[in-house]
Amino acid sequence: MAVHDEIRRLQKKWSSKQGWPKRLNWLEIDNMRGWEKQRISFDFPIVAVIGENGSGKSTVLQAAACAYVGEARTFYPTEFFPDTAWDELRGVTIKYGYSQGNDNFDGSLRKPSTRWLGQTERPKRVVKYEDLNRIQPVGARVGYARIAKSMHHEQSAKPFDADKVKRLSFVMGQEYESARMALSSIDDVREVPVVSEKQFQYSGYHQGSGLITVSELLSIELPKYGLVLIDEIESSLHPRAQRRLIRDLAEQCRLQECQIILTTHSPYVLDELPLEARLCILRTSNGSKTVKQIVGGISPEFAMTKMDDDAYPECDVYVEDDAARIFAEEILSRYGEHVMPRCAVVPYGASNVGLALGTMVASKRFTRPTCVFVDGDTDPGPGCYPLPGGDAPEQVVFKGLRAKNWANLWALVNRDTSLVHDACTNAMTLDHHEWVKFAANNMRYGAESLWRAMCAEWARECYSSTEAQAVIRPIIDVLP
């Protein structure tokens, strides 16, 4: 999906290295909830952490909240990591690196025995932490039923200004005339969201949980230079609302120069963010032990394969992007008919992710048969195999077919031979990432359909069954 304007503006400001005078750069958690000194780096103003339930996403947010002394509200490790009859924490360390202006520092919280140490040395910063309590229906929250059952009236309210009403309308895809957080005459603490649309007014007692969640989230002033932590940001929101919420937060993040770390299970949230803003926590095996692995720059498709328990083919074949996926699929379709139905070809994102996955394959950390390919223009590391041609798939296919005078591509796409020749030849004057789109536009043909046809024709005309063993054999070797 194309990068939204708000994400692009945020990227531009961040890359200029202007702003964000306060930043949490990284965390390391040791000897707690399965963490063993893995480093979590925050390389973008908004970072989404994805992973299965129990992988440690909430622990990351809680550790981040404890890295600072709050200017209004301070979070303490005992709030998130208490000793109980079933859990006794000893020898725990939370290390963190942070920036103040151009200077970098590090600090730590430590619990060698019964007490947490290092709390007084923490830097100061406004921290907002939104946990899953926000998704509970208003009427089911502690103390709210008493309000509904008692005679009451609105005692006071904090109205949303015009900008916040506009933001609420944008995220929810519904035009609201006004919104406010109201207090009743019998409770001066528990706020109730109230919205008005088309002369109808209704409170949180009669709102859907998605509207309640967004109303309460937007009622919070994102702090200038502050740290905002949001657990499971997509909860109760449909996909379009999830996308719009991320775009809204990107705008506020840019304006307030604050830092946002969120957790999610949603591919739609990931899809809105650049590769450097995506972190995945994998639980992998190391002998008889389960360990955590942090992988950045993942694709939404890769994330979903690690969280979905639906039946999948026997082998996960990872490639860099959709162009590589179709390239590999057409090679397997022509020369590996017995292998193709047993594989799921999944894009993983940035090339560094492929190299990290290859290392995990080489260390036998995947419980499922897994094969990792990198584009031919990337030097393969341990556990990785190169796709054919020694270059990016677009370069390999276009150049190969051009040498064959575009072969029978015209017949596959049902276009005049001269149109196919001119469109593809002219496309090659551009950056190779634009070749397929340019040629498809000139042929008035779907870009993905054209690319699949080109890959199929390249496999038939420019590749042999013997050469194809370089792709097929690594997959056969890991299949049961």
HURA-V639642 format. One record per residue. SS is DSSP state (a for helix, b for strand, c for the rest). Layout:
ss: {SS	SS}
This chain:
ss: {c	c	c	c	a	a	a	a	a	a	a	a	a	a	a	c	c	c	c	c	c	b	b	b	b	b	b	b	b	b	b	b	c	c	b	b	b	b	b	b	b	c	c	c	c	b	b	b	b	b	b	c	c	c	c	c	a	a	a	a	a	a	a	a	a	c	c	b	b	c	c	c	c	c	c	c	a	a	a	a	c	c	c	c	c	c	c	c	c	c	c	b	b	b	b	b	b	b	b	b	c	c	b	b	b	b	b	b	b	b	b	c	c	c	c	c	b	c	a	a	a	c	b	b	c	c	b	b	b	b	c	a	a	a	a	c	c	a	a	a	c	c	c	a	a	a	a	a	a	c	c	c	c	b	b	b	b	b	b	c	c	a	a	a	a	a	a	a	a	a	a	a	c	c	c	c	c	b	b	b	b	b	b	b	c	c	b	b	b	b	b	b	b	b	b	b	b	c	c	b	b	b	b	a	a	a	c	c	a	a	a	a	a	a	a	a	a	a	a	c	c	c	c	c	c	c	b	b	b	b	c	c	c	c	c	c	c	c	a	a	a	a	a	a	a	a	a	a	a	a	a	a	a	a	a	a	c	c	b	b	b	b	b	b	c	c	a	a	a	a	a	a	c	c	a	a	a	b	b	b	b	b	b	b	b	b	c	c	b	b	b	b	b	b	b	b	c	b	c	a	a	a	a	a	a	c	c	c	c	c	c	c	c	c	b	b	b	b	b	c	c	a	a	a	a	a	a	a	a	a	a	a	a	a	a	c	a	a	a	a	c	c	b	b	b	b	b	c	b	c	a	a	a	a	a	a	a	a	a	a	a	a	c	c	c	c	c	c	b	b	b	b	b	b	c	c	c	c	c	c	c	c	c	b	b	b	c	c	c	c	c	c	a	a	a	a	a	a	a	a	a	a	a	c	c	c	c	c	a	a	a	a	a	c	c	c	a	a	a	a	a	a	a	a	a	a	a	c	c	c	c	a	a	a	a	a	a	a	a	a	a	a	a	c	c	c	a	a	a	a	a	a	a	a	a	a	a	a	a	a	a	c	c	c	a	a	a	a	a	a	a	a	a	a	a	a	a	a	c	c}
